[in-house]
């Protein structure tokens, strides 16, 4: 499995990492910290035989995208195991997802996850995963006391492998004036 993900500026990374660490400390679930998963928002998940067939389309995607501010406004759960924060879904994020999907759907021998197709994607940043029911409740308690809406700058896009997370390519996104 390979991911196309958005990454954030340092200020946002520090804040999200603080949430990840607080949940890990309080719940005892250290999946995110032990696996050194960086704060990111996956916009496509792809099954492919080789990373090589994904690099050229990634470069094409990078040419079409830019940096922008987004607003994280809520927390959520993908039951039974995942706790996340989610942004306001706007045209910037919708376009990022569609541009990526359109570029990769041209390749016949790959499979794009149905959860990352246009109009099916739940934009989110995972704060904890592989949680038990009790750990989910702890994560909720942590975020009820710690979370408030915030702006984030999407500054980079990356192509990565999973389990363990490994960046294959990253691209700094240009800022629009």
Secondary structure, 3 states (H helix, E strand, C coil): CEEEEEEECHHHHHHHHHHHHHHHHHHCCCHHHHCCCCCCEEEEEEECCCCHHHHHHHHHHHHHCCEEEEEEEEEEEECCCEEEEEECCCHHHHHHHHHHHHHHCCCCCCEECHHHCCCCCCCCEEEECCCCHHHHHHHHHHHHHHCCCEEEEEEEEEEEECCCCEEEEEEECCECC
